[in-house]
Amino acid sequence: MGAAAVDDGPTGVKAPDGGWSWVVLCGCFVITGFSYAFPKAVSVFFKELIREFGVGYSDTAWISSILLAMLYGTGPLCSVLVNRFGCRPVMMVGGLFASLGMILASFATSIIQIYFTTGVITGLGLALNFQPSLIMLNRYFDQKRPLANGLSAAGSPVFLCCLSPLGQVLQYNFGWRGGFLILGGMLLNCCACGALMRPLEPPKKPVDQEEPSSKVVEKMKPKKKLLDFTVFKDRGFLIYTIAASIMVLGLFVPPVFVVSYAKDLGYQDTKAAFLLSILGFIDIFARPTCGIIAGLKWVRPRCVYLFAFAMVFNGITDLVGSMSVDYTHLVIFCIFFGISYGMVGALQFEVLMAIVGTEKFPSAIGLVLLMEAMAVLVGPPSAGKILDATHRYMFVFMVAGCEVTLSALVLGFGNFFCIKKKPEEPMKEVAASPAESEQLKKPDEEEKRPESITVDSIEVEQFLKEDTEKNGEVNTNPETCV
């Protein structure tokens, strides 16, 4: 806890962009993988839970919903804890919570107990890891931050491809209770990743200068806010929050329904499930590639518009995919959806970091995730109601595509029309302050000094000549000689 003061992100510290930053990136990769893939990987155990407790599929689906709600909805709480205690201790405690929830769930005797253990406790633990990892990534990277965000975001599809088969193996060999216990042990790796998040230290000053300067800083430094609501005064942040909330309504719908869409067309379960593997495989390569593109000199200042393009790409893919009539069309849809989905995943937090900056990012990310949590809870259930009313997946995909495209228009046009760049003003003559005018006069005085010195030397030489002439008339004797 003693590192909390240093972990506030001192303004005098420059992002290393190398060295220990890559270790931090590896930790963020693991944390992102667990946070996004774990709610989907747990669904492998749903059939066993239905048999064990005699509940329906909709009852077990609440486990993943509660996990996602905790991951997004506890954003402000995570911001307060990070601003109070720092990133490293919050992440290590979060790892303990995530592991404890799965271990307790292995002893559950009802579905309600699993809601509380796996959903609430594990979800809270993952949230306490995910948000601080993004904050530390923002502090350790500056020039290479788009690439770092892309590589970190790639943890989600990589872990999804690994955890789902692993969950099936664990269920087959140890049952759902043994599988939950082993997964709980794996989540302790979050504590190790949290320990890697070493706080950045300000540059050391000499002992003579350190004491008085530290006293002055302590007196002048304002009290740090646990949750900074002044981010809402930023137009860019408001536009981003509105656009992201609309986007989340439809972004997660296609991955949820694409397997059922293939089954509805008459294809086997294994063939339908393979579509998610295709989507995940493309997603793995799309995120780092988009991070490299976003880091280019010409692209990075316009990263917001690249994010808007990614959302338009995703929305149009949904609209075109809604017209799929066979398996080949669905495979093509998953390829393009994986590219666009990876672009959105790589850019969403990079754009937010660029808008609000390092100082306000801990509060901004918490408030954004809270707004997205409401949309996450509304999006898939509303799509299910549309499916129940129409019995056609085409309308589900069309609505999702329209929502994502609308969010892109809000972000793009909002930034173009509402946020104007300050024009470069020509150089103007400004009245100099008294201190500056004294500094300007110094060179003139220095230039005048040689003239005065030459004049004085001439006078001195002439004076000496006159003295020598006068001294010549005087008789030299020991008393008058020097």
C-alpha positions in Angstrom: 0.0 0.0 0.0 3.0 2.3 0.5 3.4 2.7 -3.3 0.0 4.4 -3.6 1.4 7.9 -3.6 3.9 7.1 -6.3 1.3 5.3 -8.3 -0.8 8.4 -8.9 1.1 8.9 -12.1 3.5 11.8 -11.3 3.6 14.4 -14.0 7.4 14.5 -14.1 7.7 10.9 -15.3 7.9 10.1 -19.0 6.5 6.9 -20.3 9.4 4.5 -20.8 8.1 2.9 -24.1 10.4 0.0 -23.5 12.3 -2.1 -21.0 9.9 -3.0 -18.2 7.0 -1.7 -20.3 7.0 -5.0 -22.3 6.7 -7.0 -19.0 3.7 -4.8 -18.1 2.3 -5.5 -21.6 2.5 -9.3 -21.0 0.6 -8.9 -17.8 -2.1 -6.8 -19.5 -2.3 -9.5 -22.2 -3.1 -12.2 -19.6 -5.5 -10.0 -17.7 -7.4 -9.0 -20.9 -7.6 -12.6 -21.9 -9.1 -13.7 -18.6 -11.5 -10.8 -18.4 -13.1 -11.1 -21.8 -12.8 -14.8 -22.5 -13.8 -16.2 -19.0 -17.5 -15.3 -19.2 -17.7 -17.1 -22.5 -15.6 -20.1 -21.5 -17.8 -20.8 -18.4 -20.7 -21.5 -20.8 -19.1 -24.9 -21.5 -20.3 -26.1 -18.1 -23.9 -25.0 -18.5 -25.3 -28.4 -19.6 -23.8 -30.0 -16.5 -25.3 -27.3 -14.3 -28.7 -27.8 -15.9 -28.6 -31.5 -15.0 -27.2 -30.9 -11.5 -29.7 -28.2 -10.4 -32.7 -28.9 -12.7 -32.8 -25.4 -14.2 -33.3 -24.1 -17.7 -30.7 -22.7 -20.1 -31.9 -19.1 -19.5 -31.2 -19.6 -15.8 -27.6 -20.6 -16.5 -27.1 -17.8 -19.0 -27.5 -15.4 -16.2 -24.0 -16.5 -14.9 -22.3 -15.0 -18.0 -24.6 -11.9 -17.9 -23.7 -11.2 -14.2 -20.0 -11.7 -14.9 -20.2 -9.1 -17.8 -22.3 -6.7 -15.7 -19.8 -6.8 -12.9 -16.9 -6.3 -15.3 -18.5 -3.2 -16.8 -20.7 -1.9 -14.1 -18.1 -1.7 -11.3 -16.0 0.8 -13.3 -16.5 3.8 -11.0 -15.7 1.6 -8.0 -12.4 0.5 -9.6 -11.6 4.1 -10.4 -12.0 5.1 -6.8 -9.9 2.2 -5.5 -7.1 2.9 -8.0 -7.0 6.6 -7.1 -7.0 5.8 -3.4 -4.6 2.8 -3.2 -2.9 2.5 -6.6 -3.0 -0.1 -9.4 -0.8 -2.9 -8.0 -2.5 -3.6 -4.7 -6.0 -3.4 -6.3 -5.0 -5.9 -9.0 -3.5 -8.3 -6.5 -6.7 -8.2 -4.3 -8.8 -8.6 -7.5 -6.9 -11.8 -8.4 -7.7 -13.2 -5.0 -11.4 -12.4 -5.4 -11.5 -13.9 -8.9 -9.9 -17.2 -7.6 -12.0 -17.3 -4.4 -15.3 -17.0 -6.3 -14.5 -20.0 -8.6 -13.2 -22.1 -5.6 -16.4 -21.4 -3.6 -18.6 -22.1 -6.6 -17.1 -25.7 -6.8 -18.9 -26.3 -3.4 -22.2 -24.7 -4.4 -25.5 -26.5 -3.8 -27.8 -24.2 -5.8 -27.8 -22.0 -8.9 -28.3 -18.9 -6.7 -25.0 -19.7 -4.9 -23.2 -19.9 -8.3 -24.8 -16.5 -9.2 -23.2 -15.0 -6.2 -19.8 -16.8 -6.3 -19.0 -17.1 -10.0 -21.0 -14.1 -11.1 -20.5 -11.5 -8.4 -17.3 -12.4 -6.6 -15.3 -13.6 -9.7 -16.8 -10.8 -11.8 -15.7 -8.2 -9.2 -12.2 -9.7 -9.1 -11.8 -9.6 -12.9 -13.0 -6.0 -12.9 -10.4 -5.1 -10.3 -7.8 -6.5 -12.7 -9.0 -5.3 -16.1 -9.4 -1.6 -15.5 -6.1 -1.0 -13.6 -4.2 -3.0 -16.3 -5.5 -0.5 -18.9 -4.4 2.4 -16.7 -0.8 1.0 -16.3 -0.6 0.3 -20.0 -1.4 4.0 -20.6 1.3 5.1 -18.2 4.0 2.8 -19.5 3.5 3.5 -23.2 3.3 6.8 -25.2 4.8 6.6 -28.7 4.2 2.8 -29.0 0.8 2.9 -27.2 -1.4 2.0 -30.2 0.7 -1.1 -30.8 0.6 -2.0 -27.1 -3.2 -1.6 -27.0 -3.5 -3.9 -30.0 -1.2 -6.6 -28.6 -3.0 -6.4 -25.2 -6.4 -6.7 -26.8 -5.3 -9.8 -28.7 -5.4 -11.6 -25.4 -9.2 -11.9 -25.6 -9.4 -14.1 -28.7 -6.2 -16.1 -27.8 -7.6 -17.0 -24.4 -11.0 -17.7 -25.8 -9.5 -20.3 -28.2 -7.6 -21.9 -25.3 -10.1 -21.7 -22.4 -13.1 -23.2 -24.2 -11.3 -26.5 -25.2 -9.7 -26.6 -21.8 -13.1 -26.3 -20.1 -14.4 -29.2 -22.1 -11.4 -31.3 -21.1 -11.8 -30.4 -17.5 -15.5 -31.2 -17.5 -14.9 -34.6 -19.1 -12.2 -35.6 -16.7 -13.1 -33.9 -13.4 -16.8 -32.8 -13.8 -18.0 -29.2 -13.4 -16.9 -29.0 -9.7 -13.3 -30.1 -10.4 -13.2 -27.8 -13.5 -14.3 -24.8 -11.4 -11.7 -25.6 -8.8 -8.9 -25.8 -11.3 -10.0 -22.7 -13.1 -10.0 -20.9 -9.7 -6.4 -21.9 -9.3 -5.6 -20.6 -12.8 -7.1 -17.2 -11.9 -4.4 -16.8 -9.2 -2.1 -15.9 -12.1 -3.9 -12.5 -12.0 -2.1 -11.8 -8.7 1.2 -12.5 -10.4 0.3 -10.1 -13.2 -0.7 -7.5 -10.7 2.7 -7.8 -9.0 4.3 -6.9 -12.3 2.6 -3.5 -12.4 5.5 -1.6 -10.8 4.7 2.0 -10.2 6.6 4.6 -12.1 9.0 6.6 -9.9 9.8 10.3 -10.5 13.5 11.2 -11.3 15.7 11.5 -8.2 16.9 14.9 -7.2 20.0 15.9 -5.1 19.6 15.9 -1.4 20.0 19.6 -1.1 17.1 20.4 -3.5 14.9 17.5 -2.5 13.8 18.7 0.9 12.6 22.3 0.1 11.1 21.3 -3.2 9.1 18.4 -1.6 7.7 20.7 1.1 6.6 23.2 -1.5 5.0 20.5 -3.6 3.1 19.1 -0.6 1.7 22.6 0.2 0.7 23.5 -3.4 -0.5 20.0 -4.6 -4.3 19.9 -4.5 -6.1 16.9 -2.9 -6.6 14.2 -5.5 -10.2 13.4 -6.4 -11.3 9.8 -6.1 -13.6 10.1 -9.1 -13.2 13.0 -11.4 -16.5 14.1 -12.9 -14.9 17.0 -14.7 -14.4 14.7 -17.7 -18.0 15.3 -18.6 -17.0 18.9 -19.5 -14.9 17.5 -22.3 -17.0 17.4 -25.5 -14.8 14.7 -27.0 -15.4 12.5 -23.9 -19.2 13.0 -24.1 -19.3 12.2 -27.8 -17.2 9.1 -27.2 -19.4 7.9 -24.3 -22.6 8.3 -26.3 -21.1 6.5 -29.4 -19.6 3.6 -27.3 -22.9 3.1 -25.5 -24.8 2.8 -28.8 -22.1 0.6 -30.3 -22.3 -1.9 -27.4 -26.0 -2.5 -28.0 -25.2 -4.3 -31.3 -21.5 -5.2 -31.2 -21.8 -8.4 -29.1 -25.0 -9.7 -30.8 -23.6 -11.5 -33.9 -21.1 -13.6 -31.9 -23.9 -14.7 -29.7 -26.4 -15.6 -32.5 -24.1 -16.7 -35.4 -24.0 -20.4 -34.2 -27.7 -20.5 -33.8 -28.1 -18.9 -37.2 -26.1 -21.8 -38.8 -28.1 -24.4 -36.9 -31.3 -22.7 -38.1 -30.1 -23.2 -41.7 -29.8 -26.9 -41.0 -26.0 -27.4 -40.3 -24.5 -29.7 -37.6 -23.5 -28.4 -34.2 -19.8 -29.0 -34.7 -19.9 -27.3 -38.1 -21.9 -24.4 -36.6 -19.5 -24.0 -33.6 -16.5 -23.9 -36.0 -17.7 -20.4 -37.1 -16.6 -19.0 -33.8 -13.2 -20.5 -34.2 -12.8 -18.8 -37.6 -13.9 -15.5 -36.1 -11.5 -15.8 -33.2 -8.6 -16.8 -35.4 -9.0 -13.8 -37.6 -9.5 -11.6 -34.5 -6.1 -12.6 -33.1 -4.2 -11.1 -36.1 -6.6 -8.2 -36.7 -5.9 -6.5 -33.3 -2.1 -6.2 -33.4 -2.2 -5.2 -37.1 -4.7 -2.5 -36.4 -2.5 -1.3 -33.5 0.5 -1.0 -35.9 -1.6 1.0 -38.4 -2.9 3.3 -35.6 0.6 4.1 -34.5 1.7 5.5 -37.9 2.5 9.2 -37.9 -0.2 10.2 -40.3 -2.9 8.0 -38.8 -2.4 8.6 -35.1 -3.7 12.2 -34.9 -6.8 10.9 -36.8 -7.2 7.8 -34.7 -10.8 8.8 -33.8 -11.8 8.6 -37.5 -10.1 5.2 -37.9 -12.2 4.0 -35.0 -15.3 5.4 -36.7 -14.3 3.6 -39.9 -13.9 0.3 -37.9 -17.4 0.7 -36.5 -18.9 1.4 -40.0 -17.1 -1.6 -41.3 -18.5 -3.7 -38.5 -22.0 -2.4 -39.0 -22.0 -2.9 -42.8 -20.7 -6.5 -42.2 -23.7 -7.2 -40.0 -26.1 -5.8 -42.6 -24.6 -7.8 -45.4 -24.3 -10.9 -43.2 -28.0 -10.8 -42.4 -28.7 -11.9 -46.0 -26.6 -15.2 -45.6 -28.5 -18.2 -46.9 -25.8 -21.0 -46.7 -22.7 -22.0 -44.7 -20.3 -20.4 -47.2 -21.9 -17.0 -46.7 -21.6 -17.3 -43.0 -17.9 -18.2 -43.2 -17.3 -15.1 -45.3 -19.3 -13.1 -42.8 -17.2 -14.4 -39.9 -13.9 -13.5 -41.7 -15.0 -9.9 -42.2 -16.6 -9.6 -38.9 -13.4 -10.9 -37.2 -11.4 -8.2 -39.0 -13.8 -5.4 -38.0 -14.3 -6.7 -34.5 -10.6 -6.9 -34.0 -10.2 -3.3 -35.2 -12.8 -2.1 -32.7 -11.2 -4.0 -29.9 -7.8 -2.6 -30.6 -8.9 1.0 -30.9 -11.7 1.6 -28.4 -9.4 2.3 -25.3 -6.6 3.8 -27.4 -9.1 6.5 -28.6 -10.3 7.2 -25.1 -6.7 7.5 -23.8 -6.0 10.0 -26.6 -9.1 12.1 -25.8 -8.8 12.4 -22.0 -5.1 12.0 -21.4 -3.2 10.0 -18.7 -4.3 12.1 -15.7 -8.1 11.7 -16.2 -8.1 8.2 -17.8 -8.6 6.3 -14.5 -11.9 8.2 -13.9 -12.9 8.3 -17.5 -12.6 4.5 -18.1 -14.7 3.8 -15.0 -17.5 6.1 -16.1 -17.5 4.8 -19.7 -17.6 1.2 -18.6 -20.6 2.0 -16.3 -22.5 3.4 -19.3 -21.6 0.4 -21.5 -22.7 -2.0 -18.7 -26.3 -0.7 -19.2 -26.1 -1.3 -22.9 -24.5 -4.8 -22.5 -27.5 -5.9 -20.3 -30.0 -4.5 -22.8 -28.4 -5.5 -26.1 -28.5 -9.3 -26.3 -31.9 -9.7 -24.5 -33.5 -7.2 -26.8 -32.1 -9.1 -29.8 -33.6 -12.3 -28.4 -37.0 -10.6 -28.2 -36.8 -9.6 -31.8 -36.0 -13.2 -32.7 -38.9 -14.4 -30.7 -41.2 -12.0 -32.4 -40.0 -12.5 -36.0 -38.4 -16.0 -35.9 -35.8 -14.7 -38.4 -32.2 -14.1 -37.7 -32.0 -11.6 -40.6 -33.8 -8.9 -38.5 -31.5 -9.5 -35.5 -28.4 -8.9 -37.6 -29.9 -5.9 -39.4 -30.8 -4.2 -36.1 -27.3 -4.9 -34.7 -25.7 -3.5 -37.9 -27.9 -0.3 -37.7 -26.9 0.3 -34.1 -23.2 0.0 -34.7 -23.3 2.1 -37.9 -25.3 4.8 -36.0 -22.6 4.9 -33.3 -19.9 5.4 -36.0 -21.9 8.3 -37.4 -22.2 9.9 -34.0 -18.5 9.6 -33.3 -17.3 10.7 -36.7 -19.7 13.6 -37.3 -19.6 14.7 -33.7 -15.8 15.1 -33.7 -15.8 16.7 -37.1 -18.5 19.4 -36.4 -18.4 19.8 -32.6 -14.7 19.7 -31.9 -12.8 22.3 -33.9 -9.1 22.5 -34.1 -7.6 25.8 -33.0 -6.1 27.6 -36.0 -2.4 28.3 -35.9 -2.1 32.0 -35.1 0.6 34.1 -36.7 3.5 35.3 -34.6 2.5 38.5 -32.8 4.7 41.1 -31.0 4.0 40.7 -27.3 5.0 43.2 -24.7 7.9 41.8 -22.7 7.8 41.6 -19.0 10.3 43.5 -16.8 12.4 40.3 -16.2 12.5 39.6 -20.0 13.4 43.2 -20.8 16.3 43.1 -18.4 17.5 39.8 -20.0 17.2 41.5 -23.5 19.2 44.5 -22.3 22.1 42.3 -21.1 23.5 41.5 -24.5 23.5 45.2 -25.5 25.4 46.1 -22.4 27.9 43.3 -23.1 28.4 44.6 -26.6 29.0 48.2 -25.3 31.6 47.0 -22.8 34.5 46.4 -25.2 34.2 50.0 -26.6 34.4 51.5 -23.1 37.3 49.3 -22.3 39.3 50.4 -25.4 38.6 54.1 -24.6 39.9 53.7 -21.1 43.0 51.9 -22.2 43.9 54.7 -24.7 43.5 57.3 -22.0 45.6 55.3 -19.6 48.4 54.9 -22.2 48.3 58.7 -22.9 48.4 59.4 -19.2 51.4 57.1 -18.8 53.2 58.8 -21.7 52.7 62.2 -20.1 54.0 60.9 -16.8 57.1 59.5 -18.4 57.8 62.9 -20.0 57.4 64.6 -16.7 59.4 61.9 -14.9 62.3 62.4 -17.4 63.0 65.9 -16.0 63.3 64.5 -12.5 66.7 63.3 -11.3 66.5 59.6 -10.3 67.7 58.7 -7.0 67.1 55.8 -4.7 64.4 57.8 -2.8 62.4 58.6 -5.9 62.8 55.2 -7.7 60.3 52.6 -7.2 
